[in-house]
């Protein structure tokens, strides 16, 4: 709510671990259009079951480029140091 996530917001959640699961659920519950960004394509079904509308595989440069500037809010839930410029 602090960042205005709600109906009409295009939200991305980076990573679908424990915190990412909660991010998807909260985003969907607030009415946002939620996209999960993951390195693991198999997590797409899990993300959709939690309320995600779309899935982007971050290791696919075409998918990442197509999504550039698409999001109003990006929640990074990856708990280790990583390069964020691509997001």
C-alpha positions in Angstrom: 0.0 0.0 0.0 2.9 2.3 0.8 3.9 2.3 -2.9 0.4 2.5 -4.3 0.1 -1.1 -5.5 -3.5 -1.9 -6.3 -6.0 -2.0 -9.1 -4.5 -1.0 -12.3 -0.9 -1.5 -11.1 1.5 -3.6 -13.1 3.6 -5.4 -10.5 6.5 -7.8 -11.0 7.8 -10.1 -8.3 11.4 -11.3 -8.9 11.9 -14.7 -7.5 9.4 -17.3 -6.3 10.8 -18.5 -3.1 9.1 -18.1 0.3 9.0 -14.3 0.2 8.1 -14.3 -3.5 5.1 -16.5 -2.9 3.8 -13.9 -0.4 4.6 -11.0 -2.8 2.4 -12.7 -5.5 -0.4 -13.3 -3.0 -0.4 -9.8 -1.6 -0.1 -8.2 -5.1 -3.0 -10.2 -6.4 -5.1 -9.5 -3.2 -4.5 -5.8 -3.7 -5.8 -6.1 -7.2 -2.5 -5.6 -9.1 -1.7 -7.3 -12.4 1.1 -9.6 -11.1 4.0 -11.0 -13.2 6.5 -13.3 -11.7 10.1 -13.1 -13.0 12.0 -16.4 -12.4 15.0 -18.3 -13.7 12.9 -21.5 -13.4 10.2 -21.9 -16.0 8.6 -24.8 -14.1 7.6 -22.3 -11.3 5.1 -20.7 -13.7 2.3 -23.0 -12.7 2.9 -22.4 -9.0 3.0 -18.7 -9.6 -0.4 -18.8 -11.5 -1.9 -20.9 -8.7 -0.9 -18.1 -6.2 -2.5 -15.4 -8.4 0.1 -14.4 -10.9 -1.2 -13.4 -14.3 2.1 -13.7 -16.3 5.5 -15.4 -16.0 8.8 -14.1 -17.5 11.9 -16.3 -17.6 14.7 -14.0 -16.7 17.3 -16.1 -18.6 15.4 -15.4 -21.9 16.7 -12.1 -23.2 13.7 -11.7 -25.6 11.2 -12.0 -22.8 13.1 -9.6 -20.6 13.5 -7.0 -23.4 9.8 -7.3 -24.3 8.9 -6.5 -20.6 11.2 -3.5 -20.3 9.5 -0.4 -18.8 6.3 -2.5 -18.4 6.0 -2.4 -14.6 4.9 0.2 -12.2 6.4 -1.6 -9.2 9.1 -4.4 -9.0 9.4 -6.4 -5.7 12.8 -8.1 -5.6 12.6 -11.1 -3.3 15.9 -12.8 -4.1 17.8 -13.1 -0.8 21.3 -13.2 -2.2 23.5 -10.6 -4.0 22.8 -10.5 -7.7 22.9 -8.2 -10.7 19.7 -6.0 -10.8 20.3 -4.0 -13.9 18.4 -6.4 -16.1 15.3 -5.9 -14.1 
